[in-house]
Amino acid sequence: MRGLIAPVVAALLGAGCTTAGADRPFTPGQAKAAPTAVAGPAATESIAVGPKTKVLVERPVVTDPRHAELLKAFTDIYAGMWRAVVTGDESYLSRVDDPGGREATDWVLSFEDRSVRGTARVFAMNVTAIMDGGAEVNACVDETRMRLLSGRGGVAVPDQPAWTRAAYLQAMVLSRGDDGVWRVRDFRHGKEGCAR
């Protein structure tokens, strides 16, 4: 197992993304947003995804409401996918569109009869691009305090996967649907820039 989303996700950012009824596709390289303007120190939010599993989010206090909405979309999707692994709750499916939706589903299903316990951290969140109905959000993810279990509520496997050893960069390319909901279209990840 590797980090969240990493086992099944390719860096497809060059493919662009569209929403139903959108006039033009969004490709992150087409537009760059100014880095997320921070209005104060990050506030830590705890999101429960299971009885012994949570996501701690260091959410920056931002001045742009669009950025705040996108940062929340990122964490809702990230936590929702872990919730699916731990509890079987599939509500995250309402926040994904293909091709990212297929990748997210494959990642959740890759756990089969396994689960996780512990704490994941999301920090250094930033909106890196916005254009029309599309955006890209980057964040650092630290899953080193999580443990892969042999079954739901089971014991930790002796050989823990690589994603439990180091933080990594997680990016989501999002599109805004006609219903106003931000959904992930693609994912990418990297190994650099998130040391703590």
Secondary structure by P-SEA (a helix, b strand, c coil): cccccccccccccccccccccccbbbbccccccccccccccbbbbbbbccccbbbbbbccccccaaaaaaaaaaaaaaaaaaaaaccccccccccccaaaaaaaaaaaacccccccbbbbbbccccccccccccbbbbbbbbcccbbbbccccccccccccccccbbbbbbbbcccccccbbbbcccccccccccc
